[in-house]
Amino acid sequence: MSSPAAATVSVRNVLYRFRRNRRGSAAVEFALVAPLFLGMLFAIIEVAIVFFAGQLLEHGTAESARMMLTHQAQDSGMTENAFKTDLCNRIKVMFNCSGNLGNITVDVKVFTPGTAITITDPISGGSLTGPFSYSLPPAGSPNTVVIRAFYQWPLFVTRFGFNIANLNGSQRLLAATAAFHVEP
């Protein structure tokens, strides 16, 4: 039989050898740092995509609003769905709105000269709220038209603690606005 003193010495030797052995330390350090690094990387990528999508929505709204500015929408009697379809065709590179125009909300309001222009916050209690309207400006009037477009963008990294959502359900409301005086 072995003595208890010999067992203590062998345990001490095993612990000493384990402490001196550096094989695998890089893997352990990577396992500790990688989740934080990857989480930060995905958060940066998601923020960049959200900003790019917001710029695309802003550009698409400005281009679609140009149809009202130049009377193309009034002359053709463009409906809200036709306006949404035109906007969707301009932004479909990044937005999921083809065949489902319910993803885009449009608010077109006409203000007569001298009227105060009031724009309300569309977010209430974490939800997109109205009232939203769609009215074409009358031809030949010096009215001011304000067009707002909204899209509820789904977020993925927010589920892991990085939160840029301003709507319920891990979504960010992207908004674009165009305002102009109708050409005579």
C-alpha positions in Angstrom: 0.0 0.0 0.0 1.0 3.5 -0.6 1.5 5.9 2.2 -0.6 9.1 2.6 2.5 11.2 2.3 3.2 9.7 -1.2 -0.3 10.5 -2.3 0.1 14.2 -1.1 3.3 14.5 -3.0 1.8 13.1 -6.3 -1.2 15.4 -6.0 1.1 18.3 -5.5 3.2 17.3 -8.5 0.0 17.0 -10.7 -1.1 20.4 -9.7 2.3 21.9 -10.3 2.5 20.3 -13.8 -1.0 21.5 -14.6 -0.2 25.1 -13.6 3.0 25.1 -15.7 1.3 23.6 -18.8 0.3 26.4 -21.1 -1.1 24.3 -24.0 -4.7 25.3 -24.7 -4.5 28.7 -22.8 -5.1 30.6 -26.1 -8.3 28.5 -26.7 -9.6 29.2 -23.2 -8.9 32.9 -23.6 -10.6 33.0 -27.0 -13.6 31.2 -25.5 -13.9 33.9 -22.9 -13.4 36.9 -25.2 -15.1 35.6 -28.4 -18.8 36.0 -27.3 -18.2 39.6 -26.3 -16.3 40.4 -29.5 -18.9 38.7 -31.8 -21.8 40.4 -29.9 -20.2 43.8 -30.4 -19.4 43.0 -34.0 -23.0 42.0 -34.8 -24.4 45.0 -32.9 -22.2 47.4 -35.0 -23.3 45.6 -38.2 -27.0 45.9 -37.2 -26.8 49.6 -36.4 -25.1 50.2 -39.8 -27.8 48.3 -41.6 -30.5 50.2 -39.8 -29.0 53.6 -40.6 -28.5 52.5 -44.3 -32.1 51.4 -44.5 -33.3 54.7 -43.0 -31.4 56.6 -45.6 -32.9 54.4 -48.3 -36.4 55.0 -47.0 -35.6 58.8 -46.9 -34.5 58.8 -50.5 -37.4 56.7 -51.7 -39.9 58.9 -49.9 -38.3 62.0 -51.5 -38.5 60.5 -54.9 -42.1 59.3 -54.5 -43.0 62.8 -53.1 -41.7 64.3 -56.2 -44.7 62.8 -58.1 -47.0 65.0 -56.0 -44.7 68.0 -56.4 -44.8 67.8 -60.2 -48.6 67.0 -60.3 -48.1 63.5 -61.7 -50.0 62.0 -58.7 -52.8 64.5 -58.9 -53.2 64.1 -62.7 -53.4 60.3 -62.5 -55.6 60.3 -59.3 -53.0 58.2 -57.5 -54.4 56.2 -54.6 -52.7 55.4 -51.3 -52.0 51.9 -52.5 -50.5 53.2 -55.7 -48.3 55.6 -53.8 -47.2 52.8 -51.5 -46.4 50.6 -54.5 -44.3 53.3 -56.0 -42.4 53.8 -52.8 -42.0 50.0 -52.3 -40.5 49.7 -55.8 -37.9 52.3 -54.9 -36.9 50.7 -51.6 -37.4 47.0 -52.3 -33.7 46.3 -52.3 -33.7 46.2 -48.5 -37.4 46.3 -47.5 -39.9 43.5 -47.4 -42.9 45.3 -48.8 -43.6 43.6 -52.2 -47.0 42.0 -52.1 -47.4 43.2 -48.5 -48.0 47.0 -48.5 -49.2 46.7 -44.9 -45.5 47.0 -43.8 -45.4 50.6 -45.0 -47.4 53.3 -43.4 -47.9 56.6 -45.3 -49.2 59.8 -43.9 -49.9 62.6 -46.5 -51.3 65.8 -45.1 -52.1 69.0 -46.9 -51.9 72.4 -45.1 -53.3 75.6 -46.5 -51.2 78.7 -46.4 -51.1 80.3 -42.9 -52.1 77.1 -41.2 -49.7 75.9 -38.5 -48.1 72.6 -39.4 -48.3 70.1 -36.6 -46.6 66.8 -36.8 -47.4 64.3 -34.0 -45.1 61.6 -32.7 -46.2 58.3 -34.3 -45.1 56.2 -31.4 -47.3 55.8 -28.3 -46.7 53.1 -25.7 -44.2 51.3 -27.9 -46.7 51.0 -30.8 -47.1 52.8 -34.1 -50.3 54.9 -33.7 -52.2 57.2 -36.0 -54.3 58.8 -37.2 -52.7 58.7 -40.6 -54.4 60.1 -43.7 -53.8 60.3 -47.4 -55.0 63.3 -49.3 -53.8 64.6 -52.6 -53.2 68.4 -52.8 -55.6 70.2 -55.1 -54.0 71.3 -58.4 -52.9 75.0 -58.6 -53.1 75.6 -54.9 -50.2 77.1 -52.9 -50.6 74.4 -50.2 -47.8 72.8 -48.2 -47.7 69.0 -48.3 -46.1 66.9 -45.7 -45.5 63.3 -46.6 -44.3 60.8 -43.9 -43.4 57.2 -44.5 -42.9 54.6 -41.7 -41.5 51.1 -41.7 -41.2 48.8 -38.7 -37.7 47.3 -39.0 -37.1 44.0 -37.2 -34.0 43.8 -35.0 -32.1 40.7 -34.0 -29.1 41.7 -31.8 -31.5 43.6 -29.4 -32.6 40.2 -28.1 -29.1 39.8 -26.6 -29.1 43.0 -24.5 -28.1 45.6 -27.1 -31.3 47.6 -27.5 -32.0 50.3 -30.1 -35.7 49.3 -30.5 -38.3 52.0 -30.1 -41.2 49.7 -30.7 -42.5 46.6 -28.9 -41.4 43.3 -30.3 -37.7 44.2 -30.9 -38.5 46.6 -33.8 -37.2 50.0 -34.8 -39.5 52.5 -36.5 -37.8 54.0 -39.5 -39.4 57.3 -40.6 -38.9 59.5 -43.6 -40.4 63.0 -44.2 -40.7 65.1 -47.3 -42.3 68.6 -47.2 -42.9 71.0 -50.1 -45.1 73.6 -51.6 -47.1 72.3 -54.6 -46.0 73.8 -57.9 -48.6 75.9 -59.7 
